[in-house]
Amino acid sequence: MRINSVNPAPQNGNTAVIQAPPGLEGVVVSETQLGDVRGSEGFFHYRQYSAIELARKRSLEDVWSLLFEGALPDYRQSRACKEELAELRQLDAEVAALLPGMAKVGEPWNPLDGLRTALSLACTARGLGPCHDLSPEQRRRDIHTHVEFYAGVLLEACGLPRPMFTSTFATSRVIGWCANILEQATDSHIIRPSAKYVGPAAPQPVPQPGPSEVRAGV
């Protein structure tokens, strides 16, 4: 098997050379409790439950809760989750009014372009924005200092409006991103490292919904 030699930038003079197979195939780079794909067995599971059995017995919202909360919800939790998500699916009136016009823009029409535009409009209407444009108090999670932080200081000093920070930073990276894409395109091997599953043993039986949920027809 052909082996690629990856040479990280030296740090303190003792960084070892890492050897990896093409495309990082079979290389475990992290751990996950969300699930695993056992390709040779034809088996896929979310946490400790078979994905096929979940699809047969539980709702999309139940599996959503399983992935986010770590366990399948009971009847009341399932109902509460469905009610919460139903409210979030409602589009703001100003965004909904723009959708018919967006569907007529472009020849030929590209659904993905329309989806990205609609998503951007919906985020704007709800006051959501990229983390690079938010103050530390507005962020929902800590972001460790990286080069983007110092780029933000520079853009601020240049007088650029903060909402333009992300697009300006991305514009400066486009050439490098394209170069990486073209270089990777010369080798058809997919970059596909693996994650080590460390959650509960699978498969385990998926519990049936509670009696009250069955009576309610959910």
N, C-alpha and C positions, 0 to 999 in steps of 0.2 A: 504494500500500500504506500502511495506517495505521501510524504509528510511535509507540511509547510513549516518553516521555521519562523516563529514570531519573536522579534527582538524588541522588548519594551525599552523605553527611554531609561538609561541608567539612573538609579537613585541611590545616593550614598555609596555608589561603587559596588554594591553587592546584589543587584537584581539579577536573578537567574534567567537564562534563556528558556522560554516556554515552547515546547513542540506540541503541535496539535494537528489532527487530520484535516483534510480539505473541508471547508465549510463548517468546521467545528462539530461535525456529525458525531453523536455519541458522547460529546463532552458535557459533563454536568457542571453547570455554572451557578446554580442556586438551589434552594429548597422551596417547595410549595406544599400547602395543605389543601389547595383548591381541587385537585384532581390529577389524573394521569391518563395517558393514552398508551395502551399496550398493543402496539401495531401488530406484532407477530401473533397475538392471541385474538385480534379483532375485538378488543375490549376497551371501553372508555368509561371512566367514572368521574362523577363530581363528589368530592370528599369520599365518604365510604360507600356511596350508593351507585349502582349501575345507571348510566345515563339513559339507557333504553327503558329500564324499569321505572325510572323517574318520569320519563315522558308518558308512560302508560298510566301511571297512578296519581301523579301530582301536577299541579298547574305551573305555568311559567313563573308566577309570582312566588310560589313555594320554593322553587329551585333558586330563584333570585335571593330569597331570604337565606336559603342554605349556604349560598356562596358568600353573602355579605355578613351574615350573623353566625355562621358556623353550625347551625342545626336547622332541621325542618320545623316549620312553625306548627303550632296547634291550631285548632279551628278559629279561635278568636284572633290570634296573631295573623293568621292567613287573611281573614276578613279585613283587619285593620290595614294590612299591607296593600290589599287590592284597592281599598278606598283611598289610601294616600296616593297611590300611583295613578288612579283614575283622575284625581284632581290635577296632578302634574302633567297629564297628557293634554290638558286644555291649552290651546294656543291663545296668546294675547290677541285681542281684536285687531290691533293695528298690523300685526304680522299676518293674520288670516286674510285680511283685506288685500294684502300684496301678493298672495300666492297665485291667483288667476293670471295676473299680469306677468309674473315670473315664468309661468308655464308657457308663455308665448314668445319668450326672449331666446334668441339664438337659433341658428339653422345649421345643422340639425340640433334639436333639443337634447341637452345632456342632463339626465336626471341627477347625476352626482353633483354637477355644478349647482343645480337648483337646490339640492339638499344642503350643500354647504352654505349657500346664501341664506336659506331659510333658518338654518341652525344659528348662523351669525346674528341674524335679525332677532331670533328668539332670545339668545343670550343677552344681546344689547337691551332688549325690552325689559329683561328681568334684572338688569344691572350687573350681569356677570361679565368678566373680562379675563384676559390672560394673567397669570400670576406675575409676569414681568411688569405689568402696568399697575399692580396693586401695592398698597402700603403693607408693611409687616402686620399691622392690626387687622387688615382685611383678608389676609391669607388664612386658609383653613388648615394648613400644615406648614411645618418648618421646612425651609429650603436652604440647604447649606450653600455658603458663599461660593460662587463659581465665576468664571470669566464674564458671564452675563451681568453680574452685579456691577463690576467695574465698567462694563460697557454702558450701563445705565447712568453711572456717574458722569461719564464722558459726554453722553448725549444730553444730559441735563445741562452740563456746562456749555454745550454748543447752542442751547436755547431751543431744542426740539420739544414739541408738546409731548407729554408723557404717553398719551394714547398711541403715538407713532413709534414708540420705542421698539415694540416687538417687530413690526413690519420693517423698520429700518435695519434692525439687527439681522433679520432673516435675509434681507436683500444683500447684505454684505457676505452672507454665507452661501448664496445660491451657486456661485461658480464652484466652490469646493464640494458642495453636495453633488452637483452634476458630475464632477470629476470622479468622485467615489462611485457613483452609479455606473458610469461608463467603464470604470476599471473592473467593477464586480461583474459587469455584463460580459466581459471577455472570458469568464469562467462560469460554466453553466451549473456548477455545484451550488446548491442552495445552502445559505448560512442558516443552520438549524441546530443550535445547541440544545441540550436537554436540561430539565429541572428534576431534582430528586424528590419524589413524593414522600412526605413524612407525616401524612394524616392518618386517620383511623384505617384499619385493614379493610380492604374491599374485595368482593362485594358483600354487603350486608342487606338483609331484606328491607325493602322500603315499606314503612308503616302505612296502613290504609288511613284515609281521612276519618275523623271522628264521626259518630252516628249523626250528630246534629248537622254536620256539613253534608252528609249524604241526603238527609231529609230536605235540606235547603236546595238540593240540586246543584251544588257547587262542585 
